[in-house]
């Protein structure tokens, strides 16, 4: 597996992977058109197009044969570094791809002097919540929710200490 910066040529594969991953936690909880209908597909593609146009901050995990296995995106939102997306193809779960993407993100943030990062995770996406907890993300003590999402923060300075450990 190789992790690299995404390019506009990856847009189609990123959009497909994003939709497949989201279906695993939205299906049966919200109407299908709200996460996989044509309007939502166009919105998702537009979001990834804007992320790629910003330059940097979009990473792909790619198999030796060029197959996209995971994707992550981050940028500043309202003055805070935000992990906006981290998706792994469902058929690739449990192989360390998410951890590898997360590690590259955190290393990049540490090199840039970032002290903290935030993200929002869907309240019913228990798999992702467990992943983030294992990697040191903690609930925002001031605003723990944003609609149907939990707000989590990571102390980027000590993030490496969290990997594989369960403190607290």
Helices and strands as residue ranges (DSSP letters): E 2-5, G 8-10, H 11-26, H 32-36, H 38-54, E 58-62, E 68-77, E 80-88, G 90-92, H 97-111, E 116-122, H 126-134, E 138-139, E 145-146, E 149-155, G 156-158, H 159-162
